[in-house]
Amino acid sequence: MASEVIVAQGSRAPSQPVSEHPAHSAPGMRILSLGIVLILVGIALIPLGSKQSSAAIQGTLIAVGILIFVSAGFLLRGLTAVVPGEARVIQLFGKYRGTIRESGLQWVNPFTDRIKVSTRIRNLESAEAKVNDADGNPIEIAAVVVWQVRDTAHAIYSVDNYNHFVTIQTETAVRHIASSYPYDSRGSGALSLRDNADEITQRLSAELSDRVRSAGVEIVESRLTRLSYAPEIAQAMLRTQQASAVVGARQRIVEGAVGMVRMALEKLEEEGVVELDEERKAAMVSNLLVVLCSEQATQQVVNTGSLYQ
């Protein structure tokens, strides 16, 4: 128990992730103009000092010129150009000092490191993965994900490489979604990958957003680009789908034929065209069902005798 207490007291809580905030900067054009003026002054002082007759004045002017020239170069080192769709993460001696998102020429502390981060919207197409669906059938699936960096500090400091992190998490989320639902509901009404594409992509986006939130990344949209059975079972599943389609079609045909036969009998009885006993009604129903449900054209047979011959 004592050892557990010692460990608990000696351990430190993990540091809180750094969140993005604006960095201190100044308009770069003013600094650029000032630096150019200082460079010109420094260049002018050096030859001016060499022309002086007094050695003291000559040395002083040359030293001041060199000092101004070096200071101008050091001042210009703090200039950084930020283009639209990019940001600069400012880091001073290993410590995060903020992010510059405003485009244009900016000036920051010359001692700082400026890490470029793209904030443009990007596409990521996952590799084609072979996964077993919820029913255990092997399927091939791939997706395209539209994403964007929202928190540059998280993207740089929370993960090692945010581009690689998004790629790995996308493949993991696609595999998890594919194994959580069946490829086809087969008329059961359950959520399936093929029949409920919109719902599946929404759940994929939600899961992927949770996975990459720690990297400061926002998922804009995700879509499945490939979804099919694996080649080893594709033919068998195709025959199963064809059989289900044939059964469904025949069921619709029979339902329609029965309705038409019922309507024909009711019309004959209402208008009194002919009176049929139960045996003749059964024969008529049989003949009509054969004609309506047959896949091939039927030939008419004219009865020249009486109705009962």
Long-range contacts (C-beta under 8 A, 24 or more apart in sequence): 17-153, 17-154, 17-157, 17-158, 17-214, 18-96, 18-153, 18-154, 18-157, 18-158, 19-151, 19-153, 19-154, 20-98, 20-99, 20-151, 20-152, 20-153, 20-154, 20-216, 21-98, 21-99, 21-153, 22-98, 22-99, 22-100, 22-101, 23-88, 23-90, 23-97, 23-98, 23-99, 23-100, 23-108, 24-97, 24-98, 24-108, 25-90, 25-100, 25-102, 25-106, 25-107, 25-108, 26-106, 26-107, 26-108, 27-104, 27-105, 27-106, 27-107, 28-79, 28-80, 28-81, 28-104, 28-105, 28-106, 28-107, 29-105, 30-107, 31-75, 31-76, 31-78, 31-79, 31-107, 32-76, 32-79, 32-105, 34-75, 35-72, 35-73, 35-75, 35-76, 35-79, 36-72, 38-68, 38-69, 38-71, 38-72, 38-75, 39-68, 39-69, 39-72, 39-73, 41-65, 41-68, 42-66, 42-67, 42-68, 42-69, 42-70, 42-72, 43-69, 74-110, 75-110, 77-110, 78-107, 78-108, 78-109, 78-110, 78-112, 79-105, 79-106, 79-107, 80-105, 80-106, 80-107, 80-108, 80-114, 81-105, 81-106, 82-106, 85-118, 85-119, 85-120, 86-116, 86-117, 86-118, 86-119, 86-120, 87-116, 87-117, 87-118, 87-119, 87-149, 87-152, 88-114, 88-115, 88-116, 88-117, 89-114, 89-115, 89-117, 89-152, 89-153, 89-156, 90-114, 91-115, 96-153, 96-157, 99-152, 99-153, 115-156, 117-149, 117-152, 117-155, 117-156, 118-149, 119-148, 119-149, 119-152, 120-148, 121-146, 121-147, 121-148, 121-220, 122-146, 122-147, 122-148, 124-166, 124-167, 124-170, 125-225, 126-167, 126-170, 126-171, 126-174, 127-171, 128-226, 129-171, 129-174, 129-175, 129-178, 130-230, 131-175, 131-178, 131-179, 132-179, 133-178, 133-179, 133-181, 133-182, 133-183, 133-193, 134-179, 134-180, 134-181, 134-182, 135-182, 135-183, 137-182, 137-183, 137-229, 137-230, 137-233, 137-237, 138-229, 138-230, 138-232, 138-233, 139-178, 139-183, 139-193, 139-227, 139-228, 139-229, 139-230, 140-226, 140-227, 140-228, 140-229, 140-230, 141-174, 141-178, 141-193, 141-224, 141-226, 141-227, 142-174, 142-224, 142-225, 142-226, 143-170, 143-174, 143-201, 143-204, 143-222, 143-223, 143-224, 143-225, 144-222, 144-223, 144-225, 145-170, 145-208, 145-219, 145-221, 145-222, 146-219, 146-220, 146-221, 146-222, 147-212, 147-217, 147-218, 147-219, 147-220, 148-217, 148-218, 148-220, 149-216, 149-217, 149-218, 150-216, 150-217, 150-218, 151-216, 152-216, 153-216, 154-214, 154-215, 154-216, 155-215, 155-216, 155-217, 158-214, 158-215, 158-216, 159-214, 159-215, 162-215, 162-216, 162-217, 165-212, 165-215, 166-212, 166-215, 166-217, 169-208, 169-211, 169-212, 170-208, 172-211, 173-204, 173-207, 173-208, 173-211, 174-204, 176-207, 177-203, 177-204, 177-207, 183-227, 183-229, 184-241, 186-244, 187-244, 193-224, 193-227, 194-227, 197-224, 200-224, 250-293, 253-292, 253-293, 254-293, 256-292, 257-288, 257-289, 257-292, 257-293, 258-289, 260-288, 260-292, 261-285, 261-288, 261-289, 261-292, 264-288, 274-307, 280-307, 280-308
